[in-house]
Amino acid sequence: MIHAFIKENSFAILVSVKDGLPVGTHIPLQLEKNAAGVDVLMGHISRGNEQKHTLADGARVLAIFPGPHAYVSPRWYTEINVPTWNYISVHVYGKVRIVEGDELRQALSRLMNTYERHMPRPVTMGEIPEKKLSDEVRGIVGFEISIDEVQAAYKLSQNRDPKSYHQVVEELDKGDAVTRKVAEEMRRREGNG
């Protein structure tokens, strides 16, 4: 279930430490298996991004995968209570390994294929002119994150009585696409507390 969540919510926040302060970048991170069959995250950032200085081999990072989230009004319960926020998120901790050359190009091709496959006329990396592709690849820092720890958290009104739970689902269903996604997840998890 966590693997599916990461794949569905792959636009993550990569957090590392620079000069004692946390720094972060919003980037796609692709969950893959490495040659040894171990789960890793593959990604890249621009060489113009100052966070690149924190991504040396062996550096520890945090990848935050936020999922759907929604405000929950106190009026949606059987008895008035405090407002809250329902959400799902996954935090992945791991160590960086810099990826270059053919390995980086292959990772970029897999990433592109993942998102292009849903397009009406998918583009492959082979269709990009080589000079343009080479120039762009020189402008990024590729990396693999070996996963040390995964923390999954969700708050979906699981602590509420059944009637309040169903009322929250009904109200969230009236909202935008993100709040409807929270309602959908609540229906899916119902009874799994």
C-alpha positions in Angstrom: 0.0 0.0 0.0 2.9 2.4 0.8 4.5 1.6 -2.5 1.3 2.4 -4.4 0.9 5.7 -2.4 4.5 6.8 -3.3 3.9 6.0 -7.0 0.6 7.9 -7.0 2.0 10.9 -5.2 5.5 11.0 -6.6 6.0 14.7 -6.7 7.8 14.9 -3.4 9.7 17.4 -1.3 13.4 16.5 -0.9 14.8 17.8 2.3 18.5 17.9 3.2 20.7 20.1 5.5 23.0 22.9 4.3 25.0 24.9 6.7 22.9 23.7 9.6 19.6 24.7 8.0 17.0 22.4 6.3 16.6 23.0 2.5 14.0 21.5 0.3 13.1 21.1 -3.4 9.8 19.9 -4.9 10.7 17.2 -7.5 9.5 14.0 -8.9 11.0 10.9 -7.2 10.6 7.6 -8.9 10.3 4.5 -6.7 12.3 1.7 -8.3 14.2 -1.5 -7.5 18.0 -1.3 -7.9 20.2 -4.1 -9.4 20.1 -5.9 -6.1 16.3 -5.8 -6.0 16.2 -3.2 -3.2 13.7 -0.3 -3.2 15.3 3.0 -4.0 14.2 6.5 -5.1 15.6 7.9 -8.3 15.7 11.7 -8.9 17.5 14.7 -10.1 17.8 18.4 -9.5 19.1 21.3 -11.4 22.8 22.2 -11.1 21.6 25.7 -10.5 19.8 24.6 -7.3 21.9 25.3 -4.2 20.6 22.1 -2.6 23.0 20.2 -5.0 25.8 21.0 -2.5 24.0 18.8 0.1 23.8 15.7 -2.2 27.1 14.1 -1.9 27.5 10.3 -1.8 26.4 9.1 1.7 24.4 12.2 2.6 21.2 11.5 4.5 18.0 13.0 3.1 14.3 13.0 3.8 11.7 12.7 1.0 8.2 13.8 1.9 5.3 12.5 -0.2 2.2 14.5 0.6 -1.1 13.0 -0.3 -4.6 14.3 -0.4 -5.7 16.5 2.5 -8.7 18.4 3.6 -10.1 20.7 6.3 -12.8 19.1 8.5 -15.4 21.4 10.0 -16.6 21.0 13.6 -20.2 21.0 12.2 -19.6 17.7 10.4 -19.6 15.7 13.6 -22.6 14.4 15.6 -21.5 16.8 18.3 -19.6 20.1 17.8 -15.9 19.6 18.4 -12.7 21.3 17.3 -11.8 21.6 13.6 -9.1 19.4 12.2 -7.3 18.4 9.0 -7.5 14.9 7.4 -4.4 13.9 5.5 -2.1 11.1 4.3 1.7 11.4 4.0 4.8 9.2 3.7 8.3 10.2 4.9 11.2 8.3 3.4 14.7 8.6 4.9 17.8 7.4 3.1 21.3 7.9 1.8 22.3 9.5 -1.5 24.4 8.0 -4.2 25.2 10.3 -7.1 24.2 8.9 -10.5 25.9 10.0 -13.8 26.5 9.0 -17.4 24.4 6.1 -18.9 22.9 5.3 -15.5 21.5 8.8 -15.3 20.2 8.8 -18.8 18.5 5.4 -18.2 16.8 6.8 -15.0 15.6 9.8 -16.9 14.2 7.7 -19.7 12.3 5.5 -17.2 11.0 8.7 -15.5 9.9 10.2 -18.8 8.2 6.9 -19.9 6.3 6.7 -16.6 4.6 10.1 -17.3 4.5 10.0 -21.1 2.7 6.6 -21.3 -0.6 8.3 -20.3 -0.2 11.0 -23.1 -2.2 10.7 -26.3 1.1 10.8 -28.3 3.9 9.6 -25.9 7.4 11.0 -26.6 10.4 8.8 -25.9 13.8 10.1 -25.0 15.1 8.8 -28.3 13.0 11.4 -30.1 14.8 14.3 -28.3 17.7 15.6 -30.5 21.0 14.4 -29.0 22.6 17.8 -28.6 19.5 19.2 -26.8 19.4 16.1 -24.5 23.2 16.3 -23.8 22.9 20.0 -22.9 20.0 19.3 -20.6 21.6 16.3 -18.9 24.8 18.4 -18.2 22.5 20.8 -16.3 21.3 18.3 -13.7 22.6 16.3 -10.8 21.2 12.8 -10.7 20.9 10.6 -7.6 19.6 7.5 -6.1 18.3 7.3 -2.5 18.8 4.0 -0.7 15.8 3.7 1.7 16.7 3.3 5.4 13.3 4.1 6.9 9.7 4.7 5.9 7.1 6.5 8.1 3.6 6.5 6.9 1.0 8.6 8.6 -2.7 9.3 8.1 -5.4 11.0 10.0 -8.8 10.3 8.4 -11.3 10.8 11.2 -10.6 7.2 12.3 -11.1 8.3 15.9 -14.7 9.5 15.3 -18.0 7.6 15.9 -19.4 5.9 12.8 -22.1 8.5 12.2 -19.6 11.4 12.4 -17.2 9.5 10.1 -19.9 9.1 7.5 -21.0 12.7 7.7 -17.4 13.8 7.2 -17.2 11.6 4.1 -20.4 13.1 2.8 -19.2 16.6 3.3 -15.8 16.0 1.7 -17.6 14.5 -1.3 -19.1 18.0 -1.9 -15.7 19.6 -2.2 -13.0 19.9 -4.9 -11.1 17.0 -6.4 -8.6 16.9 -3.6 -11.2 16.7 -0.8 -13.1 14.1 -2.8 -9.9 12.1 -2.9 -9.8 12.2 0.9 -13.4 11.0 1.0 -12.6 8.2 -1.4 -9.6 7.1 0.8 -11.9 7.2 3.9 -14.4 5.0 2.3 -11.7 2.6 1.2 -10.2 2.4 4.7 -13.5 2.2 6.5 -13.3 -0.6 9.1 -9.5 -0.8 8.8 -9.0 2.0 11.4 
